[in-house]
Amino acid sequence: MKRGSYLSVGFSVGISMTILFSVVFCKVLNNYAGIGVGICFGISLGILTSLIFKKYNDKKDK
């Protein structure tokens, strides 16, 4: 997998999880603080996903 592909997977997972977590935490907390929590979780999950795909593909290439 090329460099751009695992970055795009990380970005797409991060953006979708940001939206999902923001909606869920806004409904659970009944406050707009859920947007910040959703952004933090989405960014961290996106970075984690891109790193996992990168390491998996580095092992697969060897």
Secondary structure as the mmCIF struct_conf table of DSSP 4:
data_model
#
loop_
_struct_conf.conf_type_id
_struct_conf.id
_struct_conf.beg_label_comp_id
_struct_conf.beg_label_asym_id
_struct_conf.beg_label_seq_id
_struct_conf.end_label_comp_id
_struct_conf.end_label_asym_id
_struct_conf.end_label_seq_id
HELX_RH_AL_P HELX_RH_AL_P1 ARG A 3 LEU A 29
TURN_TY1_P TURN_TY1_P1 ASN A 30 ASN A 30
BEND BEND1 ASN A 31 ASN A 31
TURN_TY1_P TURN_TY1_P2 TYR A 32 TYR A 32
HELX_RH_AL_P HELX_RH_AL_P2 ALA A 33 ASP A 61
#
